[in-house]
Each structure stands twice: as C-alpha cells, then as structure tokens.
C-alpha cells in the first residue's frame, strides 16, 4: 500500500471533485447501503453480499451511512 495508515477517497469522490471543477452544474444520486439486510446482494453484477461492506478497508461504511 502506498499510504497504509491513511484513508483514501473512493473513485466516486474523485469523480465528483473533477466534475465540480469542469462542469457548471453537477447532480448526484446515491442509494446507500442497507446493512440491516446482511444477505442482500450488494451489486447486480456480482455475488457480493451486504456483509462484505462491513469489511471494507478503504472507508468506514457504518460511519458514512
């Protein structure tokens, strides 16, 4: 890891930063994570479950929701 003790922004935050610099107007849509449904699918395109978000190393999902 480049900075093992620091949190880094997710790609979405980086894209938002770039969009606010380049665009006159930016709209966002967020869906959040329902961590109470631990066996619910996380994405439509893979087999990850909601519980996998509790183990994310890049950011604290419980603090963000």
N, CA and C atoms as a LAMMPS dump frame, in Angstrom:
ITEM: TIMESTEP
0
ITEM: NUMBER OF ATOMS
195
ITEM: BOX BOUNDS ff ff ff
-5.0000000000000000e+02 5.0000000000000000e+02
-5.0000000000000000e+02 5.0000000000000000e+02
-5.0000000000000000e+02 5.0000000000000000e+02
ITEM: ATOMS id mol type element x y z
1 1 1 N 0.831 -1.188 0
2 1 2 C 0 0 0
3 1 3 C 0.873 1.248 0
4 2 1 N 0.409 2.234 -0.681
5 2 2 C 1.155 3.479 -0.765
6 2 3 C 1.11 4.253 0.553
7 3 1 N -0.084 4.398 1.126
8 3 2 C -0.268 5.097 2.398
9 3 3 C -1.069 4.189 3.328
10 4 1 N -0.444 3.235 3.982
11 4 2 C -1.188 2.219 4.727
12 4 3 C -1.987 2.737 5.915
13 5 1 N -1.631 3.869 6.488
14 5 2 C -2.328 4.362 7.674
15 5 3 C -3.315 5.473 7.361
16 6 1 N -3.533 5.762 6.085
17 6 2 C -4.423 6.849 5.711
18 6 3 C -5.582 6.329 4.876
19 7 1 N -6.75 6.927 5.069
20 7 2 C -7.883 6.626 4.199
21 7 3 C -7.719 7.408 2.911
22 8 1 N -8.14 6.815 1.822
23 8 2 C -8.077 7.492 0.526
24 8 3 C -9.49 7.635 -0.012
25 9 1 N -9.765 8.67 -0.79
26 9 2 C -11.12 8.836 -1.326
27 9 3 C -11.458 7.742 -2.33
28 10 1 N -12.719 7.389 -2.379
29 10 2 C -13.165 6.414 -3.367
30 10 3 C -13.206 7.074 -4.737
31 11 1 N -13.353 6.273 -5.769
32 11 2 C -13.382 6.802 -7.125
33 11 3 C -14.535 7.782 -7.308
34 12 1 N -15.649 7.538 -6.641
35 12 2 C -16.79 8.443 -6.743
36 12 3 C -16.474 9.836 -6.234
37 13 1 N -15.746 9.922 -5.141
38 13 2 C -15.367 11.222 -4.596
39 13 3 C -14.394 11.921 -5.536
40 14 1 N -13.486 11.173 -6.11
41 14 2 C -12.545 11.756 -7.075
42 14 3 C -13.277 12.259 -8.311
43 15 1 N -14.249 11.494 -8.797
44 15 2 C -15.031 11.909 -9.965
45 15 3 C -15.855 13.154 -9.65
46 16 1 N -16.421 13.212 -8.457
47 16 2 C -17.181 14.394 -8.044
48 16 3 C -16.284 15.63 -8.008
49 17 1 N -15.109 15.481 -7.467
50 17 2 C -14.167 16.594 -7.41
51 17 3 C -13.836 17.097 -8.816
52 18 1 N -13.564 16.199 -9.729
53 18 2 C -13.268 16.582 -11.109
54 18 3 C -14.483 17.231 -11.77
55 19 1 N -15.668 16.665 -11.54
56 19 2 C -16.888 17.208 -12.148
57 19 3 C -17.175 18.629 -11.665
58 20 1 N -16.974 18.897 -10.386
59 20 2 C -17.228 20.251 -9.878
60 20 3 C -16.222 21.256 -10.429
61 21 1 N -15.069 20.774 -10.8
62 21 2 C -14.062 21.652 -11.404
63 21 3 C -14.38 21.931 -12.872
64 22 1 N -14.868 20.913 -13.596
65 22 2 C -15.073 21.029 -15.039
66 22 3 C -16.478 21.468 -15.448
67 23 1 N -17.464 21.249 -14.602
68 23 2 C -18.859 21.459 -15
69 23 3 C -19.486 22.644 -14.263
70 24 1 N -20.463 23.261 -14.921
71 24 2 C -21.212 24.351 -14.289
72 24 3 C -22.219 23.829 -13.275
73 25 1 N -22.722 22.629 -13.503
74 25 2 C -23.736 22.038 -12.629
75 25 3 C -23.478 20.542 -12.522
76 26 1 N -23.595 19.995 -11.298
77 26 2 C -23.361 18.572 -11.055
78 26 3 C -24.533 18.031 -10.255
79 27 1 N -25.103 16.913 -10.701
80 27 2 C -26.183 16.237 -9.974
81 27 3 C -25.674 14.886 -9.49
82 28 1 N -26.054 14.52 -8.28
83 28 2 C -25.636 13.243 -7.703
84 28 3 C -26.85 12.423 -7.309
85 29 1 N -26.707 11.126 -7.393
86 29 2 C -27.728 10.202 -6.905
87 29 3 C -27.021 9.149 -6.071
88 30 1 N -27.501 8.912 -4.88
89 30 2 C -26.9 7.908 -4.016
90 30 3 C -27.955 6.964 -3.498
91 31 1 N -27.575 5.745 -3.309
92 31 2 C -28.535 4.735 -2.886
93 31 3 C -28.223 4.192 -1.505
94 32 1 N -27.056 4.42 -0.982
95 32 2 C -26.714 3.961 0.356
96 32 3 C -26.607 2.454 0.459
97 33 1 N -26.32 1.992 1.638
98 33 2 C -26.204 0.564 1.91
99 33 3 C -27.112 0.238 3.073
100 34 1 N -27.996 -0.724 2.899
101 34 2 C -28.867 -1.169 3.976
102 34 3 C -28.172 -2.321 4.685
103 35 1 N -27.374 -2.005 5.677
104 35 2 C -26.577 -3.015 6.362
105 35 3 C -27.405 -3.928 7.25
106 36 1 N -28.679 -3.607 7.472
107 36 2 C -29.526 -4.492 8.275
108 36 3 C -29.939 -5.732 7.485
109 37 1 N -29.853 -5.689 6.165
110 37 2 C -30.146 -6.851 5.318
111 37 3 C -28.829 -7.469 4.868
112 38 1 N -28.193 -8.184 5.784
113 38 2 C -26.839 -8.68 5.566
114 38 3 C -26.718 -9.658 4.4
115 39 1 N -27.774 -10.388 4.064
116 39 2 C -27.714 -11.356 2.965
117 39 3 C -28.218 -10.789 1.646
118 40 1 N -28.497 -9.495 1.603
119 40 2 C -28.961 -8.858 0.365
120 40 3 C -27.778 -8.672 -0.582
121 41 1 N -28.024 -8.753 -1.888
122 41 2 C -26.933 -8.526 -2.845
123 41 3 C -26.418 -7.089 -2.757
124 42 1 N -25.125 -6.93 -2.901
125 42 2 C -24.522 -5.601 -2.875
126 42 3 C -24.659 -4.92 -4.231
127 43 1 N -24.36 -5.645 -5.29
128 43 2 C -24.458 -5.13 -6.655
129 43 3 C -25.301 -6.082 -7.495
130 44 1 N -25.763 -5.63 -8.622
131 44 2 C -26.5 -6.504 -9.53
132 44 3 C -25.555 -7.346 -10.379
133 45 1 N -24.273 -7.008 -10.427
134 45 2 C -23.357 -7.647 -11.37
135 45 3 C -22.369 -8.622 -10.738
136 46 1 N -22.415 -8.832 -9.431
137 46 2 C -21.529 -9.828 -8.83
138 46 3 C -22.253 -10.525 -7.681
139 47 1 N -21.546 -11.4 -6.993
140 47 2 C -22.171 -12.202 -5.936
141 47 3 C -21.865 -11.699 -4.532
142 48 1 N -21.329 -10.494 -4.407
143 48 2 C -21.025 -9.963 -3.078
144 48 3 C -22.313 -9.641 -2.325
145 49 1 N -22.268 -9.883 -1.02
146 49 2 C -23.408 -9.587 -0.155
147 49 3 C -23.138 -8.309 0.637
148 50 1 N -24.184 -7.778 1.232
149 50 2 C -24.087 -6.545 2.004
150 50 3 C -23.052 -6.669 3.128
151 51 1 N -22.873 -7.859 3.688
152 51 2 C -21.9 -8.046 4.77
153 51 3 C -20.477 -7.73 4.328
154 52 1 N -20.199 -7.84 3.035
155 52 2 C -18.839 -7.544 2.57
156 52 3 C -18.491 -6.069 2.77
157 53 1 N -19.484 -5.198 2.837
158 53 2 C -19.217 -3.773 3.05
159 53 3 C -18.733 -3.501 4.474
160 54 1 N -19.065 -4.38 5.396
161 54 2 C -18.603 -4.202 6.773
162 54 3 C -17.104 -4.454 6.893
163 55 1 N -16.515 -5.127 5.912
164 55 2 C -15.094 -5.471 5.939
165 55 3 C -14.26 -4.559 5.045
166 56 1 N -14.861 -3.518 4.479
167 56 2 C -14.143 -2.616 3.573
168 56 3 C -12.994 -1.928 4.301
169 57 1 N -11.807 -1.969 3.724
170 57 2 C -10.636 -1.332 4.33
171 57 3 C -10.501 0.128 3.92
172 58 1 N -11.082 0.511 2.785
173 58 2 C -10.869 1.852 2.256
174 58 3 C -11.675 2.923 2.979
175 59 1 N -12.868 2.58 3.448
176 59 2 C -13.664 3.574 4.162
177 59 3 C -14.632 2.882 5.103
178 60 1 N -15.059 3.603 6.13
179 60 2 C -15.948 3.071 7.159
180 60 3 C -17.398 3.301 6.73
181 61 1 N -18.019 2.273 6.191
182 61 2 C -19.376 2.391 5.663
183 61 3 C -20.368 2.712 6.773
184 62 1 N -20.176 2.159 7.952
185 62 2 C -21.107 2.429 9.047
186 62 3 C -21.077 3.903 9.445
187 63 1 N -19.939 4.549 9.354
188 63 2 C -19.851 5.968 9.688
189 63 3 C -20.42 6.838 8.571
190 64 1 N -20.407 6.33 7.337
191 64 2 C -20.874 7.108 6.195
192 64 3 C -22.379 7.029 5.995
193 65 1 N -23.029 6.002 6.517
194 65 2 C -24.471 5.844 6.292
195 65 3 C -25.274 6.49 7.383
